[in-house]
Amino acid sequence: MIQFTDKHDWIDINGSVGFVGISAFKLTGIKKIDSIRWHKLKGILESGTLVAEIHSGDYIIPVHAPVKGNFLGPNPQLENNLNLIIESPQNKGWIFFVSPARFSNREPLLTLEDYQRRIRFNQ
């Protein structure tokens, strides 16, 4: 089940692995991804840690860890196609994956329905 932060990051936890990306809403208007600048590529990530920045022209989109967990690596499919982030932002265009900490206090995450209500309200 995909869950969102109020910063437009999402996580889809599947067993012991969580796939992390940026919402389609946050990517509205972006036509091409130029690069990803990584800030944290190993170890334990605290919830809210800046992990990467997506660069598109002069626009920079920060990507944060939605939960505390161990960084497992970037999406290998992005190596040859950064635009996968735009083409499939909430599915194949995930940016990195983590092993969430099992017994940590998680930041409150939003269900898809709650997230959609929040972005509709803020437009």
N, C-alpha and C positions, 0 to 999 in steps of 0.2 A: 504494500500500500504506500503510495507516494505521499509525502508530507512536506510542507513548506515552512520557511521562516518568513518573518516580516521583511527581510532584506532580499526576497525573491530567490533564495537558494532553495533547492529541494533535495530530499533524500528518499531513496526507495530501498528499504531494507528487505533483503532476501536471505533468510537464514542468518548467518553470521557475517554477511557482507552488506554494506550500504553503498549504493551508487549515488553520486552527488552531481548535481548540475544546476543550471540557471533556468528560471521559468521562461516560457515563451513570451509572457507579458513583458519581462525585463528586456528581451531581445527585439521588441517591436521597433521597426525602422532600421535595424542593422542589416546591411546587404552582404557584407563580406567580413570574415574574421582575418585579420592580418597576422596576429601572433598571440601566444599565451606566455605570460611572464610568471614563472613559478616562484613562490616565496617560501614554501615549506614542502619538501619532498621526502621527508622521512620522520619516523618517530610518532609520538603521541600528539594528537591535535586536540586542543581544548575547543569546546563549542564557541563559535564566533571567530576563531583564528582565521586570518587572511591567508588563504592557501595559494591563490593565483589571481592574475588579472588578465581579462580578455581584452585585447586591443583591436579596435576597428577604427581606422583613421585617427581622429583626435579623441575619440570616445574610449573610455576605459571602464570596464565592468568588473568590479571586484567579486571574487568567489570565496565564500567563507565556509568553514566546516559547520554544518548544522548541528552536529552532536560531537561529544567527546569520543575519540577513538584512535586507533592506530592507522596511519596512512599506509595504504597498500600499493598505490601507484596511479599514474595517469591512465586515461582511456587510450589503449594502443591504437584504436581505429582513428584517432585524431592525428596521428603522426603524418598520414598522407592526405587528410581531408579535414582541416579545421572547420570548414563550413558545415560539417555534420552537426555542429552545435546549433546552427540556425535551422538546418533542414529537419532535424529531429530532436528539438531541445529537451523534451521530457521523456525521451526514450533512448535511442542509440547515441544521441549527442551528449551523454553524461561526460563529465570532465575528469573526475577521479573517483577512486573507491576507497572505503575505509572499513575497518572492523570495529563497529561501535563498542564502547565500553559497556559491559552488561549491567553493572550496578552503580552507574554514575547518575547524578541528578541531571536529567536531560532538560534542555531549554524547552519551553512549550512550543510544540510544532503545530501547524495548522493542517487540518484535513484539506483535501482538494476543494470541497464545497466551501469551507470557511475561508480559504485563500481566495477563491473566486468572488465571494461576497466582499472581502476586504478590498480587492483591487477595483471592483465595480464601484464601491462606495468612495474610493479615493480618486476616481477619475474626474 
